[in-house]
Amino acid sequence: MQLVDGRPEISEGRLEKEIRVYDFLDSLGVQYKRIDHEAAMTMEACEEIDRTLGEGAAICKNLFLCNRQETDFYLLLIPGEKPFKTKYLSAQIGSSRLSFGKPEYMEKYLDITPGSVSVMGLMNDRENKVRLLIDEDVLKEPHFACHPCINTSSIRFDMKDLTDKIIPAMKHEPTIVKL
């Protein structure tokens, strides 16, 4: 695995949704590093990828959640090593009985599939159906790493670009939570 600057030189064989992420980041003037790898479906599979991405990059669990009625949807960014307890989150966002959202909603609103969940999927949520929740500890790192809507690549960029350029351009005001 090798960390390289920017988008792939050849887009052939890559999914359109991945290329849209690179187009989006490039349009915002965001500098990023990229690594291609085998499909990473779990946090454990991401350990070698994390080492290659380097120190100081927030590697998150990206959890797609919904309420019991499946009318409210959330994307939670939480540090990979931090345990997730729904009761603590529910109290902070005023939504009880949270559970994991179904793959069909993930695809419908974010154009992503299980194992590829990423904050970058919010660029596909033009109707703002998904509320962005960020654990405060994620924001403490100088860099942020995530998938570009596909789990065979990972990207890293400055946390300041996430908070000052990327999220505002996606028009999803984050709610900062403490878990």
C-alpha positions in Angstrom: 0.0 0.0 0.0 1.3 3.4 -0.9 0.1 6.8 0.0 -0.2 9.1 -3.0 -1.2 12.7 -3.6 -4.7 13.3 -5.0 -7.0 11.5 -7.4 -6.1 8.4 -9.4 -4.4 9.1 -12.7 -6.7 6.6 -14.4 -10.4 6.5 -13.5 -11.2 3.4 -15.6 -12.5 0.6 -13.4 -13.5 3.0 -10.6 -17.1 3.7 -9.6 -18.7 7.0 -10.6 -19.5 7.8 -7.0 -15.8 7.5 -6.1 -14.8 9.8 -9.0 -17.5 12.3 -7.9 -15.7 12.5 -4.5 -12.4 13.4 -6.1 -14.2 16.0 -8.4 -15.9 17.5 -5.3 -12.7 17.8 -3.3 -10.8 19.2 -6.3 -13.5 21.8 -6.9 -13.1 23.0 -3.3 -9.3 23.1 -3.6 -8.9 20.5 -0.9 -5.5 18.8 -0.9 -5.7 15.1 0.0 -3.7 11.9 0.1 -5.1 8.6 -1.1 -4.4 5.0 -0.6 -5.9 2.0 -2.6 -6.4 -1.2 -0.8 -8.4 -4.4 -0.5 -12.0 -3.9 0.7 -12.0 -2.8 4.3 -15.3 -3.8 5.9 -14.4 -3.6 9.6 -12.3 -1.4 11.9 -9.9 -4.3 12.4 -9.3 -4.5 8.6 -8.5 -0.8 8.7 -5.5 -1.0 11.1 -2.8 -1.4 8.4 -4.5 1.3 6.3 -4.5 3.6 9.4 -0.8 3.1 9.8 -0.2 4.0 6.2 -2.4 7.1 6.4 -0.2 8.3 9.2 -0.3 9.7 12.7 -2.7 12.5 13.6 -5.5 11.3 11.3 -8.9 10.8 12.9 -10.0 7.3 11.7 -13.7 7.1 12.6 -16.5 4.7 12.8 -19.1 6.0 10.5 -22.5 4.9 11.8 -25.6 5.2 9.7 -28.5 5.4 12.2 -32.3 6.0 12.2 -35.1 6.3 14.6 -37.6 3.5 15.2 -40.1 4.9 12.7 -37.4 5.2 10.0 -38.2 8.8 9.4 -35.1 10.5 10.9 -31.6 9.5 9.7 -28.2 10.2 11.2 -24.6 9.8 10.2 -22.4 9.6 13.3 -18.6 10.1 13.2 -17.0 8.6 16.3 -13.4 7.7 17.0 -12.8 4.1 16.0 -11.7 3.0 19.5 -14.6 4.7 21.3 -17.6 2.4 22.3 -21.0 3.5 21.0 -24.0 3.5 23.4 -27.3 4.7 21.9 -28.7 6.0 25.2 -26.0 8.7 25.5 -26.6 9.8 21.9 -30.4 9.6 22.1 -30.5 12.1 25.0 -28.3 14.6 23.2 -30.2 14.7 19.9 -33.7 14.1 21.2 -34.4 10.9 19.4 -35.1 7.7 21.3 -34.8 4.1 20.1 -31.9 4.6 17.6 -30.8 1.7 15.5 -28.7 1.0 12.5 -30.3 2.3 9.3 -31.1 -0.2 6.6 -28.8 -0.5 3.6 -31.6 0.6 1.2 -31.8 4.0 3.0 -28.0 4.3 3.0 -28.0 3.8 -0.7 -31.1 6.0 -1.3 -29.8 9.1 0.7 -26.0 8.7 0.6 -25.3 6.5 -2.5 -23.2 4.2 -0.4 -23.3 0.6 0.8 -22.5 -1.1 4.1 -18.7 -1.0 4.7 -18.3 2.2 2.7 -20.1 4.6 5.0 -18.4 8.0 4.9 -19.0 11.6 5.6 -18.4 12.1 1.8 -21.7 10.4 1.2 -23.4 13.6 2.5 -22.5 15.3 -0.8 -25.2 13.0 -2.4 -27.8 14.0 0.2 -29.1 17.1 -1.6 -32.5 17.0 0.3 -30.7 16.9 3.7 -32.5 13.8 4.9 -29.4 12.7 7.0 -28.3 14.7 10.0 -24.6 14.8 10.6 -23.4 14.1 14.2 -19.7 14.4 15.1 -18.3 13.2 18.4 -16.2 16.1 19.8 -13.1 13.9 20.0 -13.0 13.5 16.3 -12.3 17.2 15.9 -9.2 17.1 18.1 -7.0 15.5 15.4 -5.1 17.6 12.8 -6.2 15.3 9.9 -9.3 13.3 8.9 -9.5 10.1 7.0 -12.4 8.3 5.4 -13.5 6.3 2.3 -14.4 8.1 -0.9 -17.8 6.4 -0.9 -16.1 3.0 -1.7 -14.2 0.8 0.7 -11.3 0.0 -1.6 -9.7 3.4 -1.2 -9.1 5.8 1.7 -8.4 9.5 1.7 -6.8 11.8 4.2 -7.1 15.6 4.4 -6.8 18.4 7.0 -9.5 18.5 9.7 -9.8 22.3 9.0 -10.7 21.4 5.3 -13.4 19.1 6.7 -14.9 21.7 9.0 -14.3 24.9 6.9 -14.8 23.7 3.3 -16.2 20.2 2.9 -19.1 20.1 5.4 -20.3 23.7 4.5 -20.2 22.8 0.8 -22.4 19.7 1.5 -24.8 22.0 3.4 -25.0 19.7 6.4 -24.7 21.7 9.6 -23.0 19.3 12.1 -24.3 18.6 15.6 -21.3 18.1 17.9 -22.0 15.4 20.5 -20.1 14.0 23.5 -20.0 10.2 23.8 
